[in-house]
Amino acid sequence: MPRSALRLITGIVVAATGIYLGVSLAVYAEADDAPGGVLLGMILMAGSLALGIWIALRRARKPSSNDG
């Protein structure tokens, strides 16, 4: 399996897991009437989506002559 496909799969898994956990936290906090929990769930969803996209789209670093 090429590394680019592995990065894409990893990015999707990270984003999907974070979104699932964020939605679960938001639903639980809404039922418990805790607005801070809903905000935390939304931040978790946005952060995991950004991290998943970053993992999927980053390019392999080319070795430079200074890497020793």
CHARMM-style PDB file with segment names, atoms N, HN, CA, C and O in Angstrom:
ATOM      1  N   MET     1       0.853  -1.174   0.000  1.00  0.00      PROA
ATOM      2  CA  MET     1       0.000   0.000   0.000  1.00  0.00      PROA
ATOM      3  C   MET     1       0.899   1.238   0.000  1.00  0.00      PROA
ATOM      4  O   MET     1       1.811   1.337   0.821  1.00  0.00      PROA
ATOM      5  N   PRO     2       0.654   2.168  -0.901  1.00  0.00      PROA
ATOM      6  CA  PRO     2       1.482   3.381  -0.945  1.00  0.00      PROA
ATOM      7  C   PRO     2       1.286   4.244   0.298  1.00  0.00      PROA
ATOM      8  O   PRO     2       0.239   4.214   0.944  1.00  0.00      PROA
ATOM      9  N   ARG     3       2.316   5.004   0.605  1.00  0.00      PROA
ATOM     10  HN  ARG     3       3.166   5.029   0.079  1.00  0.00      PROA
ATOM     11  CA  ARG     3       2.262   5.849   1.804  1.00  0.00      PROA
ATOM     12  C   ARG     3       1.167   6.897   1.722  1.00  0.00      PROA
ATOM     13  O   ARG     3       0.573   7.256   2.739  1.00  0.00      PROA
ATOM     14  N   SER     4       0.893   7.395   0.511  1.00  0.00      PROA
ATOM     15  HN  SER     4       1.376   7.103  -0.314  1.00  0.00      PROA
ATOM     16  CA  SER     4      -0.142   8.422   0.377  1.00  0.00      PROA
ATOM     17  C   SER     4      -1.514   7.850   0.719  1.00  0.00      PROA
ATOM     18  O   SER     4      -2.336   8.538   1.325  1.00  0.00      PROA
ATOM     19  N   ALA     5      -1.769   6.609   0.339  1.00  0.00      PROA
ATOM     20  HN  ALA     5      -1.102   6.050  -0.154  1.00  0.00      PROA
ATOM     21  CA  ALA     5      -3.047   5.984   0.673  1.00  0.00      PROA
ATOM     22  C   ALA     5      -3.138   5.731   2.174  1.00  0.00      PROA
ATOM     23  O   ALA     5      -4.207   5.875   2.767  1.00  0.00      PROA
ATOM     24  N   LEU     6      -2.032   5.358   2.780  1.00  0.00      PROA
ATOM     25  HN  LEU     6      -1.163   5.241   2.298  1.00  0.00      PROA
ATOM     26  CA  LEU     6      -2.014   5.125   4.222  1.00  0.00      PROA
ATOM     27  C   LEU     6      -2.252   6.426   4.982  1.00  0.00      PROA
ATOM     28  O   LEU     6      -2.970   6.435   5.982  1.00  0.00      PROA
ATOM     29  N   ARG     7      -1.655   7.526   4.518  1.00  0.00      PROA
ATOM     30  HN  ARG     7      -1.071   7.519   3.706  1.00  0.00      PROA
ATOM     31  CA  ARG     7      -1.898   8.821   5.148  1.00  0.00      PROA
ATOM     32  C   ARG     7      -3.352   9.250   4.995  1.00  0.00      PROA
ATOM     33  O   ARG     7      -3.937   9.813   5.921  1.00  0.00      PROA
ATOM     34  N   LEU     8      -3.937   8.985   3.825  1.00  0.00      PROA
ATOM     35  HN  LEU     8      -3.462   8.527   3.073  1.00  0.00      PROA
ATOM     36  CA  LEU     8      -5.335   9.333   3.601  1.00  0.00      PROA
ATOM     37  C   LEU     8      -6.242   8.553   4.541  1.00  0.00      PROA
ATOM     38  O   LEU     8      -7.143   9.128   5.151  1.00  0.00      PROA
ATOM     39  N   ILE     9      -6.017   7.263   4.664  1.00  0.00      PROA
ATOM     40  HN  ILE     9      -5.285   6.796   4.168  1.00  0.00      PROA
ATOM     41  CA  ILE     9      -6.827   6.427   5.554  1.00  0.00      PROA
ATOM     42  C   ILE     9      -6.654   6.868   7.006  1.00  0.00      PROA
ATOM     43  O   ILE     9      -7.631   6.953   7.751  1.00  0.00      PROA
ATOM     44  N   THR    10      -5.420   7.146   7.407  1.00  0.00      PROA
ATOM     45  HN  THR    10      -4.626   7.076   6.803  1.00  0.00      PROA
ATOM     46  CA  THR    10      -5.168   7.599   8.772  1.00  0.00      PROA
ATOM     47  C   THR    10      -5.867   8.923   9.049  1.00  0.00      PROA
ATOM     48  O   THR    10      -6.452   9.109  10.116  1.00  0.00      PROA
ATOM     49  N   GLY    11      -5.808   9.835   8.100  1.00  0.00      PROA
ATOM     50  HN  GLY    11      -5.333   9.684   7.233  1.00  0.00      PROA
ATOM     51  CA  GLY    11      -6.484  11.115   8.257  1.00  0.00      PROA
ATOM     52  C   GLY    11      -7.985  10.965   8.391  1.00  0.00      PROA
ATOM     53  O   GLY    11      -8.608  11.630   9.219  1.00  0.00      PROA
ATOM     54  N   ILE    12      -8.567  10.103   7.588  1.00  0.00      PROA
ATOM     55  HN  ILE    12      -8.061   9.563   6.915  1.00  0.00      PROA
ATOM     56  CA  ILE    12     -10.015   9.867   7.655  1.00  0.00      PROA
ATOM     57  C   ILE    12     -10.390   9.240   8.992  1.00  0.00      PROA
ATOM     58  O   ILE    12     -11.397   9.616   9.592  1.00  0.00      PROA
ATOM     59  N   VAL    13      -9.595   8.295   9.458  1.00  0.00      PROA
ATOM     60  HN  VAL    13      -8.777   7.990   8.970  1.00  0.00      PROA
ATOM     61  CA  VAL    13      -9.891   7.636  10.737  1.00  0.00      PROA
ATOM     62  C   VAL    13      -9.779   8.629  11.895  1.00  0.00      PROA
ATOM     63  O   VAL    13     -10.628   8.631  12.787  1.00  0.00      PROA
ATOM     64  N   VAL    14      -8.757   9.463  11.894  1.00  0.00      PROA
ATOM     65  HN  VAL    14      -8.067   9.461  11.170  1.00  0.00      PROA
ATOM     66  CA  VAL    14      -8.591  10.457  12.960  1.00  0.00      PROA
ATOM     67  C   VAL    14      -9.757  11.434  12.959  1.00  0.00      PROA
ATOM     68  O   VAL    14     -10.319  11.734  14.012  1.00  0.00      PROA
ATOM     69  N   ALA    15     -10.123  11.932  11.779  1.00  0.00      PROA
ATOM     70  HN  ALA    15      -9.667  11.688  10.924  1.00  0.00      PROA
ATOM     71  CA  ALA    15     -11.224  12.892  11.685  1.00  0.00      PROA
ATOM     72  C   ALA    15     -12.547  12.256  12.092  1.00  0.00      PROA
ATOM     73  O   ALA    15     -13.321  12.863  12.833  1.00  0.00      PROA
ATOM     74  N   ALA    16     -12.815  11.050  11.621  1.00  0.00      PROA
ATOM     75  HN  ALA    16     -12.187  10.557  11.019  1.00  0.00      PROA
ATOM     76  CA  ALA    16     -14.084  10.388  11.945  1.00  0.00      PROA
ATOM     77  C   ALA    16     -14.193  10.070  13.433  1.00  0.00      PROA
ATOM     78  O   ALA    16     -15.262  10.221  14.024  1.00  0.00      PROA
ATOM     79  N   THR    17     -13.101   9.635  14.033  1.00  0.00      PROA
ATOM     80  HN  THR    17     -12.233   9.513  13.553  1.00  0.00      PROA
ATOM     81  CA  THR    17     -13.112   9.335  15.469  1.00  0.00      PROA
ATOM     82  C   THR    17     -13.346  10.591  16.295  1.00  0.00      PROA
ATOM     83  O   THR    17     -14.137  10.582  17.238  1.00  0.00      PROA
ATOM     84  N   GLY    18     -12.661  11.665  15.941  1.00  0.00      PROA
ATOM     85  HN  GLY    18     -12.018  11.672  15.175  1.00  0.00      PROA
ATOM     86  CA  GLY    18     -12.839  12.914  16.666  1.00  0.00      PROA
ATOM     87  C   GLY    18     -14.235  13.490  16.504  1.00  0.00      PROA
ATOM     88  O   GLY    18     -14.810  14.007  17.462  1.00  0.00      PROA
ATOM     89  N   ILE    19     -14.782  13.405  15.302  1.00  0.00      PROA
ATOM     90  HN  ILE    19     -14.315  12.985  14.524  1.00  0.00      PROA
ATOM     91  CA  ILE    19     -16.140  13.898  15.080  1.00  0.00      PROA
ATOM     92  C   ILE    19     -17.139  13.066  15.862  1.00  0.00      PROA
ATOM     93  O   ILE    19     -18.069  13.611  16.455  1.00  0.00      PROA
ATOM     94  N   TYR    20     -16.960  11.754  15.871  1.00  0.00      PROA
ATOM     95  HN  TYR    20     -16.204  11.311  15.388  1.00  0.00      PROA
ATOM     96  CA  TYR    20     -17.860  10.884  16.638  1.00  0.00      PROA
ATOM     97  C   TYR    20     -17.810  11.229  18.128  1.00  0.00      PROA
ATOM     98  O   TYR    20     -18.848  11.353  18.778  1.00  0.00      PROA
ATOM     99  N   LEU    21     -16.610  11.382  18.656  1.00  0.00      PROA
ATOM    100  HN  LEU    21     -15.767  11.282  18.128  1.00  0.00      PROA
ATOM    101  CA  LEU    21     -16.480  11.708  20.078  1.00  0.00      PROA
ATOM    102  C   LEU    21     -17.020  13.105  20.386  1.00  0.00      PROA
ATOM    103  O   LEU    21     -17.627  13.317  21.435  1.00  0.00      PROA
ATOM    104  N   GLY    22     -16.802  14.056  19.478  1.00  0.00      PROA
ATOM    105  HN  GLY    22     -16.308  13.884  18.625  1.00  0.00      PROA
ATOM    106  CA  GLY    22     -17.318  15.400  19.676  1.00  0.00      PROA
ATOM    107  C   GLY    22     -18.837  15.444  19.670  1.00  0.00      PROA
ATOM    108  O   GLY    22     -19.442  16.124  20.499  1.00  0.00      PROA
ATOM    109  N   VAL    23     -19.457  14.728  18.745  1.00  0.00      PROA
ATOM    110  HN  VAL    23     -18.966  14.175  18.072  1.00  0.00      PROA
ATOM    111  CA  VAL    23     -20.918  14.673  18.700  1.00  0.00      PROA
ATOM    112  C   VAL    23     -21.453  13.984  19.950  1.00  0.00      PROA
ATOM    113  O   VAL    23     -22.447  14.426  20.525  1.00  0.00      PROA
ATOM    114  N   SER    24     -20.803  12.911  20.372  1.00  0.00      PROA
ATOM    115  HN  SER    24     -19.995  12.552  19.905  1.00  0.00      PROA
ATOM    116  CA  SER    24     -21.243  12.212  21.584  1.00  0.00      PROA
ATOM    117  C   SER    24     -21.161  13.128  22.801  1.00  0.00      PROA
ATOM    118  O   SER    24     -22.073  13.145  23.628  1.00  0.00      PROA
ATOM    119  N   LEU    25     -20.084  13.882  22.914  1.00  0.00      PROA
ATOM    120  HN  LEU    25     -19.344  13.868  22.243  1.00  0.00      PROA
ATOM    121  CA  LEU    25     -19.931  14.811  24.029  1.00  0.00      PROA
ATOM    122  C   LEU    25     -20.970  15.916  23.964  1.00  0.00      PROA
ATOM    123  O   LEU    25     -21.534  16.291  24.992  1.00  0.00      PROA
ATOM    124  N   ALA    26     -21.233  16.442  22.781  1.00  0.00      PROA
ATOM    125  HN  ALA    26     -20.775  16.137  21.946  1.00  0.00      PROA
ATOM    126  CA  ALA    26     -22.222  17.510  22.639  1.00  0.00      PROA
ATOM    127  C   ALA    26     -23.627  17.021  22.979  1.00  0.00      PROA
ATOM    128  O   ALA    26     -24.388  17.732  23.635  1.00  0.00      PROA
ATOM    129  N   VAL    27     -23.970  15.834  22.546  1.00  0.00      PROA
ATOM    130  HN  VAL    27     -23.352  15.256  22.013  1.00  0.00      PROA
ATOM    131  CA  VAL    27     -25.301  15.281  22.846  1.00  0.00      PROA
ATOM    132  C   VAL    27     -25.441  15.017  24.341  1.00  0.00      PROA
ATOM    133  O   VAL    27     -26.477  15.320  24.932  1.00  0.00      PROA
ATOM    134  N   TYR    28     -24.407  14.455  24.950  1.00  0.00      PROA
ATOM    135  HN  TYR    28     -23.565  14.208  24.470  1.00  0.00      PROA
ATOM    136  CA  TYR    28     -24.447  14.201  26.391  1.00  0.00      PROA
ATOM    137  C   TYR    28     -24.544  15.508  27.172  1.00  0.00      PROA
ATOM    138  O   TYR    28     -25.311  15.607  28.129  1.00  0.00      PROA
ATOM    139  N   ALA    29     -23.767  16.508  26.765  1.00  0.00      PROA
ATOM    140  HN  ALA    29     -23.144  16.428  25.987  1.00  0.00      PROA
ATOM    141  CA  ALA    29     -23.775  17.783  27.475  1.00  0.00      PROA
ATOM    142  C   ALA    29     -25.102  18.499  27.293  1.00  0.00      PROA
ATOM    143  O   ALA    29     -25.572  19.169  28.213  1.00  0.00      PROA
ATOM    144  N   GLU    30     -25.715  18.370  26.119  1.00  0.00      PROA
ATOM    145  HN  GLU    30     -25.333  17.826  25.372  1.00  0.00      PROA
ATOM    146  CA  GLU    30     -27.014  19.000  25.887  1.00  0.00      PROA
ATOM    147  C   GLU    30     -28.079  18.363  26.775  1.00  0.00      PROA
ATOM    148  O   GLU    30     -28.947  19.060  27.301  1.00  0.00      PROA
ATOM    149  N   ALA    31     -28.017  17.057  26.944  1.00  0.00      PROA
ATOM    150  HN  ALA    31     -27.311  16.491  26.517  1.00  0.00      PROA
ATOM    151  CA  ALA    31     -28.983  16.379  27.805  1.00  0.00      PROA
ATOM    152  C   ALA    31     -28.759  16.743  29.271  1.00  0.00      PROA
ATOM    153  O   ALA    31     -29.701  16.757  30.063  1.00  0.00      PROA
ATOM    154  N   ASP    32     -27.515  17.036  29.626  1.00  0.00      PROA
ATOM    155  HN  ASP    32     -26.750  17.024  28.982  1.00  0.00      PROA
ATOM    156  CA  ASP    32     -27.165  17.380  31.003  1.00  0.00      PROA
ATOM    157  C   ASP    32     -27.238  18.890  31.245  1.00  0.00      PROA
ATOM    158  O   ASP    32     -26.979  19.357  32.354  1.00  0.00      PROA
ATOM    159  N   ASP    33     -27.595  19.655  30.197  1.00  0.00      PROA
ATOM    160  HN  ASP    33     -27.806  19.276  29.296  1.00  0.00      PROA
ATOM    161  CA  ASP    33     -27.717  21.112  30.260  1.00  0.00      PROA
ATOM    162  C   ASP    33     -26.398  21.764  30.673  1.00  0.00      PROA
ATOM    163  O   ASP    33     -26.352  22.589  31.586  1.00  0.00      PROA
ATOM    164  N   ALA    34     -25.332  21.377  29.982  1.00  0.00      PROA
ATOM    165  HN  ALA    34     -25.369  20.707  29.240  1.00  0.00      PROA
ATOM    166  CA  ALA    34     -24.011  21.932  30.253  1.00  0.00      PROA
ATOM    167  C   ALA    34     -23.477  22.588  28.975  1.00  0.00      PROA
ATOM    168  O   ALA    34     -22.939  21.895  28.112  1.00  0.00      PROA
ATOM    169  N   PRO    35     -23.615  23.906  28.841  1.00  0.00      PROA
ATOM    170  CA  PRO    35     -23.182  24.565  27.606  1.00  0.00      PROA
ATOM    171  C   PRO    35     -21.674  24.477  27.363  1.00  0.00      PROA
ATOM    172  O   PRO    35     -21.237  24.506  26.213  1.00  0.00      PROA
ATOM    173  N   GLY    36     -20.888  24.373  28.409  1.00  0.00      PROA
ATOM    174  HN  GLY    36     -21.244  24.350  29.343  1.00  0.00      PROA
ATOM    175  CA  GLY    36     -19.444  24.227  28.234  1.00  0.00      PROA
ATOM    176  C   GLY    36     -19.085  22.913  27.568  1.00  0.00      PROA
ATOM    177  O   GLY    36     -18.117  22.844  26.810  1.00  0.00      PROA
ATOM    178  N   GLY    37     -19.851  21.877  27.841  1.00  0.00      PROA
ATOM    179  HN  GLY    37     -20.637  21.933  28.457  1.00  0.00      PROA
ATOM    180  CA  GLY    37     -19.606  20.582  27.211  1.00  0.00      PROA
ATOM    181  C   GLY    37     -19.906  20.607  25.726  1.00  0.00      PROA
ATOM    182  O   GLY    37     -19.208  19.972  24.936  1.00  0.00      PROA
ATOM    183  N   VAL    38     -20.942  21.336  25.343  1.00  0.00      PROA
ATOM    184  HN  VAL    38     -21.510  21.852  25.985  1.00  0.00      PROA
ATOM    185  CA  VAL    38     -21.276  21.463  23.924  1.00  0.00      PROA
ATOM    186  C   VAL    38     -20.149  22.202  23.199  1.00  0.00      PROA
ATOM    187  O   VAL    38     -19.739  21.803  22.109  1.00  0.00      PROA
ATOM    188  N   LEU    39     -19.656  23.270  23.805  1.00  0.00      PROA
ATOM    189  HN  LEU    39     -19.989  23.594  24.690  1.00  0.00      PROA
ATOM    190  CA  LEU    39     -18.550  24.018  23.208  1.00  0.00      PROA
ATOM    191  C   LEU    39     -17.310  23.148  23.099  1.00  0.00      PROA
ATOM    192  O   LEU    39     -16.625  23.176  22.077  1.00  0.00      PROA
ATOM    193  N   LEU    40     -17.015  22.385  24.124  1.00  0.00      PROA
ATOM    194  HN  LEU    40     -17.571  22.363  24.955  1.00  0.00      PROA
ATOM    195  CA  LEU    40     -15.867  21.487  24.091  1.00  0.00      PROA
ATOM    196  C   LEU    40     -16.025  20.439  22.987  1.00  0.00      PROA
ATOM    197  O   LEU    40     -15.058  20.109  22.301  1.00  0.00      PROA
ATOM    198  N   GLY    41     -17.229  19.921  22.818  1.00  0.00      PROA
ATOM    199  HN  GLY    41     -18.015  20.188  23.375  1.00  0.00      PROA
ATOM    200  CA  GLY    41     -17.484  18.957  21.746  1.00  0.00      PROA
ATOM    201  C   GLY    41     -17.283  19.574  20.373  1.00  0.00      PROA
ATOM    202  O   GLY    41     -16.742  18.927  19.477  1.00  0.00      PROA
ATOM    203  N   MET    42     -17.713  20.820  20.195  1.00  0.00      PROA
ATOM    204  HN  MET    42     -18.153  21.346  20.923  1.00  0.00      PROA
ATOM    205  CA  MET    42     -17.536  21.494  18.917  1.00  0.00      PROA
ATOM    206  C   MET    42     -16.060  21.766  18.641  1.00  0.00      PROA
ATOM    207  O   MET    42     -15.609  21.638  17.502  1.00  0.00      PROA
ATOM    208  N   ILE    43     -15.311  22.137  19.667  1.00  0.00      PROA
ATOM    209  HN  ILE    43     -15.677  22.241  20.591  1.00  0.00      PROA
ATOM    210  CA  ILE    43     -13.871  22.357  19.500  1.00  0.00      PROA
ATOM    211  C   ILE    43     -13.169  21.043  19.166  1.00  0.00      PROA
ATOM    212  O   ILE    43     -12.265  21.018  18.330  1.00  0.00      PROA
ATOM    213  N   LEU    44     -13.578  19.957  19.811  1.00  0.00      PROA
ATOM    214  HN  LEU    44     -14.312  19.978  20.489  1.00  0.00      PROA
ATOM    215  CA  LEU    44     -13.004  18.644  19.527  1.00  0.00      PROA
ATOM    216  C   LEU    44     -13.277  18.233  18.086  1.00  0.00      PROA
ATOM    217  O   LEU    44     -12.391  17.706  17.412  1.00  0.00      PROA
ATOM    218  N   MET    45     -14.492  18.470  17.612  1.00  0.00      PROA
ATOM    219  HN  MET    45     -15.211  18.898  18.159  1.00  0.00      PROA
ATOM    220  CA  MET    45     -14.817  18.122  16.225  1.00  0.00      PROA
ATOM    221  C   MET    45     -13.995  18.942  15.239  1.00  0.00      PROA
ATOM    222  O   MET    45     -13.453  18.392  14.281  1.00  0.00      PROA
ATOM    223  N   ALA    46     -13.894  20.240  15.459  1.00  0.00      PROA
ATOM    224  HN  ALA    46     -14.334  20.687  16.238  1.00  0.00      PROA
ATOM    225  CA  ALA    46     -13.141  21.098  14.541  1.00  0.00      PROA
ATOM    226  C   ALA    46     -11.651  20.751  14.552  1.00  0.00      PROA
ATOM    227  O   ALA    46     -11.014  20.709  13.499  1.00  0.00      PROA
ATOM    228  N   GLY    47     -11.106  20.508  15.722  1.00  0.00      PROA
ATOM    229  HN  GLY    47     -11.624  20.542  16.577  1.00  0.00      PROA
ATOM    230  CA  GLY    47      -9.689  20.177  15.823  1.00  0.00      PROA
ATOM    231  C   GLY    47      -9.343  18.843  15.192  1.00  0.00      PROA
ATOM    232  O   GLY    47      -8.321  18.719  14.518  1.00  0.00      PROA
ATOM    233  N   SER    48     -10.181  17.851  15.403  1.00  0.00      PROA
ATOM    234  HN  SER    48     -11.011  17.952  15.950  1.00  0.00      PROA
ATOM    235  CA  SER    48      -9.890  16.542  14.821  1.00  0.00      PROA
ATOM    236  C   SER    48     -10.072  16.557  13.307  1.00  0.00      PROA
ATOM    237  O   SER    48      -9.357  15.858  12.589  1.00  0.00      PROA
ATOM    238  N   LEU    49     -11.022  17.349  12.818  1.00  0.00      PROA
ATOM    239  HN  LEU    49     -11.603  17.917  13.401  1.00  0.00      PROA
ATOM    240  CA  LEU    49     -11.187  17.479  11.376  1.00  0.00      PROA
ATOM    241  C   LEU    49      -9.959  18.161  10.767  1.00  0.00      PROA
ATOM    242  O   LEU    49      -9.461  17.728   9.728  1.00  0.00      PROA
ATOM    243  N   ALA    50      -9.478  19.212  11.403  1.00  0.00      PROA
ATOM    244  HN  ALA    50      -9.883  19.564  12.247  1.00  0.00      PROA
ATOM    245  CA  ALA    50      -8.280  19.895  10.910  1.00  0.00      PROA
ATOM    246  C   ALA    50      -7.063  18.980  10.959  1.00  0.00      PROA
ATOM    247  O   ALA    50      -6.263  18.966  10.023  1.00  0.00      PROA
ATOM    248  N   LEU    51      -6.913  18.220  12.035  1.00  0.00      PROA
ATOM    249  HN  LEU    51      -7.562  18.232  12.796  1.00  0.00      PROA
ATOM    250  CA  LEU    51      -5.781  17.296  12.150  1.00  0.00      PROA
ATOM    251  C   LEU    51      -5.868  16.196  11.097  1.00  0.00      PROA
ATOM    252  O   LEU    51      -4.856  15.831  10.497  1.00  0.00      PROA
ATOM    253  N   GLY    52      -7.060  15.669  10.870  1.00  0.00      PROA
ATOM    254  HN  GLY    52      -7.881  15.966  11.357  1.00  0.00      PROA
ATOM    255  CA  GLY    52      -7.232  14.634   9.849  1.00  0.00      PROA
ATOM    256  C   GLY    52      -6.900  15.143   8.461  1.00  0.00      PROA
ATOM    257  O   GLY    52      -6.260  14.438   7.681  1.00  0.00      PROA
ATOM    258  N   ILE    53      -7.325  16.365   8.140  1.00  0.00      PROA
ATOM    259  HN  ILE    53      -7.845  16.937   8.774  1.00  0.00      PROA
ATOM    260  CA  ILE    53      -7.002  16.944   6.836  1.00  0.00      PROA
ATOM    261  C   ILE    53      -5.506  17.186   6.718  1.00  0.00      PROA
ATOM    262  O   ILE    53      -4.914  16.937   5.668  1.00  0.00      PROA
ATOM    263  N   TRP    54      -4.890  17.673   7.799  1.00  0.00      PROA
ATOM    264  HN  TRP    54      -5.371  17.875   8.652  1.00  0.00      PROA
ATOM    265  CA  TRP    54      -3.444  17.913   7.775  1.00  0.00      PROA
ATOM    266  C   TRP    54      -2.669  16.614   7.558  1.00  0.00      PROA
ATOM    267  O   TRP    54      -1.707  16.590   6.791  1.00  0.00      PROA
ATOM    268  N   ILE    55      -3.076  15.546   8.220  1.00  0.00      PROA
ATOM    269  HN  ILE    55      -3.858  15.565   8.843  1.00  0.00      PROA
ATOM    270  CA  ILE    55      -2.402  14.251   8.056  1.00  0.00      PROA
ATOM    271  C   ILE    55      -2.566  13.747   6.629  1.00  0.00      PROA
ATOM    272  O   ILE    55      -1.612  13.251   6.029  1.00  0.00      PROA
ATOM    273  N   ALA    56      -3.776  13.873   6.083  1.00  0.00      PROA
ATOM    274  HN  ALA    56      -4.550  14.275   6.570  1.00  0.00      PROA
ATOM    275  CA  ALA    56      -4.042  13.335   4.749  1.00  0.00      PROA
ATOM    276  C   ALA    56      -3.338  14.130   3.653  1.00  0.00      PROA
ATOM    277  O   ALA    56      -2.952  13.551   2.638  1.00  0.00      PROA
ATOM    278  N   LEU    57      -3.163  15.430   3.828  1.00  0.00      PROA
ATOM    279  HN  LEU    57      -3.477  15.901   4.652  1.00  0.00      PROA
ATOM    280  CA  LEU    57      -2.638  16.259   2.750  1.00  0.00      PROA
ATOM    281  C   LEU    57      -1.160  16.599   2.857  1.00  0.00      PROA
ATOM    282  O   LEU    57      -0.600  17.173   1.922  1.00  0.00      PROA
ATOM    283  N   ARG    58      -0.509  16.262   3.970  1.00  0.00      PROA
ATOM    284  HN  ARG    58      -0.963  15.796   4.729  1.00  0.00      PROA
ATOM    285  CA  ARG    58       0.904  16.633   4.082  1.00  0.00      PROA
ATOM    286  C   ARG    58       1.740  15.793   3.127  1.00  0.00      PROA
ATOM    287  O   ARG    58       1.420  14.646   2.815  1.00  0.00      PROA
ATOM    288  N   ARG    59       2.790  16.394   2.693  1.00  0.00      PROA
ATOM    289  HN  ARG    59       3.050  17.326   2.947  1.00  0.00      PROA
ATOM    290  CA  ARG    59       3.674  15.727   1.743  1.00  0.00      PROA
ATOM    291  C   ARG    59       4.887  15.182   2.472  1.00  0.00      PROA
ATOM    292  O   ARG    59       5.269  15.664   3.538  1.00  0.00      PROA
ATOM    293  N   ALA    60       5.482  14.163   1.867  1.00  0.00      PROA
ATOM    294  HN  ALA    60       5.172  13.772   1.001  1.00  0.00      PROA
ATOM    295  CA  ALA    60       6.698  13.597   2.460  1.00  0.00      PROA
ATOM    296  C   ALA    60       7.819  14.619   2.345  1.00  0.00      PROA
ATOM    297  O   ALA    60       7.981  15.264   1.309  1.00  0.00      PROA
ATOM    298  N   ARG    61       8.580  14.758   3.399  1.00  0.00      PROA
ATOM    299  HN  ARG    61       8.449  14.233   4.241  1.00  0.00      PROA
ATOM    300  CA  ARG    61       9.675  15.706   3.416  1.00  0.00      PROA
ATOM    301  C   ARG    61      10.866  15.134   2.667  1.00  0.00      PROA
ATOM    302  O   ARG    61      11.272  13.993   2.889  1.00  0.00      PROA
ATOM    303  N   LYS    62      11.412  15.939   1.786  1.00  0.00      PROA
ATOM    304  HN  LYS    62      11.082  16.866   1.606  1.00  0.00      PROA
ATOM    305  CA  LYS    62      12.588  15.493   1.044  1.00  0.00      PROA
ATOM    306  C   LYS    62      13.822  15.640   1.932  1.00  0.00      PROA
ATOM    307  O   LYS    62      14.002  16.681   2.565  1.00  0.00      PROA
ATOM    308  N   PRO    63      14.666  14.624   1.987  1.00  0.00      PROA
ATOM    309  CA  PRO    63      15.868  14.745   2.819  1.00  0.00      PROA
ATOM    310  C   PRO    63      16.800  15.820   2.257  1.00  0.00      PROA
ATOM    311  O   PRO    63      17.021  15.901   1.049  1.00  0.00      PROA
ATOM    312  N   SER    64      17.329  16.624   3.138  1.00  0.00      PROA
ATOM    313  HN  SER    64      17.150  16.559   4.119  1.00  0.00      PROA
ATOM    314  CA  SER    64      18.270  17.653   2.693  1.00  0.00      PROA
ATOM    315  C   SER    64      19.696  17.222   3.005  1.00  0.00      PROA
ATOM    316  O   SER    64      19.927  16.237   3.705  1.00  0.00      PROA
ATOM    317  N   SER    65      20.618  17.960   2.487  1.00  0.00      PROA
ATOM    318  HN  SER    65      20.431  18.761   1.918  1.00  0.00      PROA
ATOM    319  CA  SER    65      22.023  17.602   2.713  1.00  0.00      PROA
ATOM    320  C   SER    65      22.466  17.918   4.142  1.00  0.00      PROA
ATOM    321  O   SER    65      23.520  17.446   4.570  1.00  0.00      PROA
ATOM    322  N   ASN    66      21.691  18.699   4.884  1.00  0.00      PROA
ATOM    323  HN  ASN    66      20.835  19.082   4.536  1.00  0.00      PROA
ATOM    324  CA  ASN    66      22.054  19.077   6.252  1.00  0.00      PROA
ATOM    325  C   ASN    66      21.498  18.118   7.312  1.00  0.00      PROA
ATOM    326  O   ASN    66      21.691  18.348   8.505  1.00  0.00      PROA
ATOM    327  N   ASP    67      20.817  17.057   6.897  1.00  0.00      PROA
ATOM    328  HN  ASP    67      20.660  16.870   5.927  1.00  0.00      PROA
ATOM    329  CA  ASP    67      20.204  16.136   7.871  1.00  0.00      PROA
ATOM    330  C   ASP    67      21.241  15.249   8.553  1.00  0.00      PROA
ATOM    331  O   ASP    67      20.913  14.546   9.509  1.00  0.00      PROA
ATOM    332  N   GLY    68      22.454  15.269   8.092  1.00  0.00      PROA
ATOM    333  HN  GLY    68      22.721  15.840   7.316  1.00  0.00      PROA
ATOM    334  CA  GLY    68      23.547  14.581   8.738  1.00  0.00      PROA
ATOM    335  C   GLY    68      23.466  13.139   8.660  1.00  0.00      PROA
ATOM    336  OT1 GLY    68      24.341  12.443   9.174  1.00  0.00      PROA
TER     337      GLY     68
END
